[in-house]
Amino acid sequence: MKVDLNVDIAEGFPYDEALLDFATSANICLGVHAGNRELTLRTIERCKRKGVRIGLHPGFNDRATMGRGRVDEDQLESFAENLISQCQAFLDDGHGFAYVKPHGELYRWLTADYPGQEFPCHPALRPFLDWACCEIKLPMMLLPCPLADHIPTIREGFADRAYGPDGRLVPRSEPGAVHSSQEMIVKQALALVGKVDSICLHGDGEHCVEHAAATVKAMREHHIEVRA
């Protein structure tokens, strides 16, 4: 049995280099919701040196909340305008990205329910989705959701986020939305094996490297191969 371990990096936190000793995929911030172009390029090179698969990690241009602030429907079109261009800025350099993983509030919009719609995606995000899936032909890394049944996806689960009874992530604004217990993170990661293709650990927590190390150790002890 195997599973991929992905991390969000190049967002300006000091843990990236150490996380790459454990991650097998890296979701690389493109300098819009956090970080900057130079950091993105340095991170890409680090991943190449360590043999870590890389994915585009676009987010809304809302640096005050690191792309996680709530975007209302009437704001969505303006926030979606630069999603393609922020990705294209790095695709043009031929870095060999393997997938797209949306960030924060963009992720929430793409994994939402759209009852009654034949194609479950908000119209404001359809150009970005069509570009990713049809033009550059990269899979989208997403939680199981209505959209995932319509496009190529890498099924994702989260080791360090709480799930609600409906199987959705508990909003970060609610207590207990982000796990701090290493024991809980490892237990949840092991429970996800076989249900998803890739397990996410965020790279912005003080103990994220210890959590990644403990997760990989537990996987090996359970004879689970960690690879992309």
Order of alpha helices (4+ residues) and beta strands (2+ residues): beta-alpha-beta-alpha-beta-alpha-alpha-beta-alpha-alpha-beta-beta-alpha-beta-alpha-beta
